[in-house]
Amino acid sequence: MSSAEQDEGTPVSVKIRERLVAARRRFHSNDNIADFIKPGELDQLLDEVEGKLKGVLESMVIDTDGDHNTHNTARRVAKMYLREVFNGRYVQAPSITEFPNVEHLNELMIVGPITVRSACSHHFCPVIGKIWIGVMPNEHTNVIGLSKYARLAEWIMGRPQIQEEAVVQLADLIQSTTQPDGLAIVMQASHYCMAWRGVKDLDSKMINSVMRGAFLKDPNLRREFLSLIPQKD
């Protein structure tokens, strides 16, 4: 059998994984792997995931042939994971137009609340919450539109995540994109791995923060940012 024929019979997930391993790149659940996916392969991956999910449903003893409610569930779930919930793993970062800080803005700016949706990497249960972003710009800071912060947050959260790592990833991305003097992020979220299963606590929320630069060094600036965030639920 020729190498081309062997390659044709290789699952696309194996090809992508081999590229990642060869490049010594990490591919954890909350990593973006778009650089290693060739044009058209995401559609092939969708077909592959659908087939695997059919096997899962069969192992759960669900009659997807006779049950009209679950007849296309494998396809729907595969599309949900690859195209929606975990899309941030498989596509490049959103295009962000940056502008020079012509007016030399150097006052605190707060964006939020931005509603974010993700899923915990432990149980794939929903994580739904809000994010507030504080930016202390300088004359060299790249200025981006308010909606772009939401797009960056959606891209980071569109992967299996744990909240503590998600906030750090978002801070790293905004820091590298805008280069501010200070950056602060606060996230509050409900975790359905607690509400839907386990202890079944419907009211518990998790709040965490990341402080960089001026927000870390200046307690007065940090207090100002936290005081201007509307009272969290």
N, C-alpha and C positions, 0 to 999 in steps of 0.2 A: 504493500500500500504506500502510495506517495505521501510526502509530507503535507501536500495540499489537501489530499483526501483525509488524512488524519486530522488536520486542522478543521476541516469542514464538519467532522463529527464530534469535535470538542465543544462542550457547553460553553456559552459565552462567559459565564461566571468564572470558569476555570481560566480562560484567556485573560480576563481582567485581573484576576488574582495573581497570575503568573507575572504580568507586567509590574504589578505593585511589589511583589517579592523581589523581582530582578532589580528594581530601582531602590530597593530597601526602604520603601515607604510604608508607613503605618496605615492600616485600614480598620481602625476601631469604629465602633458604631457611630460616633459623632465626628468622624473625619470626612472631609470632602474628597472624593476620588474621581472627579470629573476629568482631570487631565489624563486619566488612563482608560477612558471610554471612547471608542472610535465612533464616528457617525453611523447611525443605524443600529448600534449595539444595544442601546437602551430599549428599543422595541423588542429585540431578541431576548433581552433579560426579562422583560415583562412576560413574554411567552413562557420562559423557563420557570419563573416564579409562580405563574398560574399553574403549571403542571405540578410543581412541588406542593402547592396549597391544595390541589385536588387530592393528592396523597394524604395530606393531613386530615382533610374532611373524611376521607374513606377510613382512616385509622380511628376517627372519632365515631364511626358507625353512623354516618349521615348519608342518607340516600339522595345524592344530588341528582340522580337521573329521574327518580320518581317524585321528588319534592320540588315543586315549582318555585318555592321561596329560596332555595339554595342552589338552583340549577346553574346560575352564573356567579355564585358567590366567590369562587376562586379567582375569577377574572376581575371582579369588582375589588376584591381585597388587594390583589396584586397591583392594580392601577392606583388604589388609594395609597399604598406604601411607596411605590416608585414615583408616581406623578404628583402626589400631594403631601402626605404626612412626612415622608422622608426625602422629599425632592431636593433638599439642601445637600444631600450626599452626592447627588448625581449630576448636578448642573453647575456651571461656572457662577461665580459671584455676580450679582446684578451690576449692570453698568451704572457707575456713579459719576455724574458730572461735578467737577470741583472748580471752585472759583477762588482767585486770590483775595485775601482780606484787605481790599483796597482802603476801606475806612478805618483800618487798624482797630477793629473791635476788640475790646479786652474786658468785657463785663460778662458775668455769669449768664449762661443760656441754659434753659431746661426744656427738654423735649419729653412729652408723655402726658398721660399714660399711653403707652403703646401696648395694645392687646397682642399677646403671643400665644401660640399653640405648639405643643410638642408632644412627645411621648417618652415615658421613662424607659431607659435602656434595660431595666431589670425585668419588667413585665409587659412592656409595650402598651401600658395604660396611658390615657391622656394626661398631659400636664398643661393647664390653662391658667394664664395669669396676665400680669401687667408689668411693664418696665418703664422706669424713669431714667433719663440720661441727662447728666449735667456736664456742660463743656465750658472750660475757661480758655478762650482763644488767645492767641497772640498775633502779632503782625504777620507772622509766617504761616499761620494756621490756614489750611485749606477749608473753605466754607462749602458746605453741601446743603441741599434743600432739606426741609423738615421731613418730607415723605421718604427721603433716602435712608434716614435712620430706621424707619419702619421696615424698609426693604432689606437692610442689612440684618436687622433682628430676625426677620422671617427666614432669611437664608441660614442663619446660624441655628435657629430653633427647629428648622425643618429636618431634623435628624433625631435618632434615639439619643436622648440626653439625660444627664443628671443636672439639676439646677445649678449646683456650685460650679461645674465645669462650663456650662453654657454661658454664664455671665462673664467668666474669664475669657472665653473665646470671643464673645462680642466686644469686650473691652480691648482685646488685642487688635481686633479688626478695625474698630473705630480709631484707636490710637495710631495705627499705621496709616490709615486713610487720611486723617485730618491733622495729625501732629499738634494737638493742643498743649497748652501749659498744664492743664489739669483735666482729668476725666473721672466722672463718678457715675456708677450705675447701681440702681436698686431694683430688685425683682421680687415680686410677691406672686405666688402661684398656688393653686390647688392641685393636689396630686391624687389622681383617681386610683392609684395603686393602694391608697389608704381608704378612699371613699367607696370604691367599688368592690374591693376584696380586703383581705387582712382584717384590721381592726374595724373597718367600715365606719371611720370617723368622717362625717360629712362636712364638718366645720373647720377642721385644721388646715392651716396654710403655712407655707414656708416663705420666709423673707431673708434675703441675703444681699450683700453689696460688694462692690469692688471700688476702691479709691486709688487713683493714680495721680502722680505729680503734685500739683498745688493742693488738691483736695486731701492728699495724704499728709502733707507738711503743714498746712494751715488749718487749725481746728475751727477758726472763725468762719472760713469759707465752707468747711464741711457742715458746720451747724446751719449756715444760711441755706445751703442746698437742701438739707434734710427738713428744715422748717418750711420751705416753700413747696415741698411735695404735699399734695392734698392728703388728708387723713386716709390712711389705707383701711380697707374693709376689715 
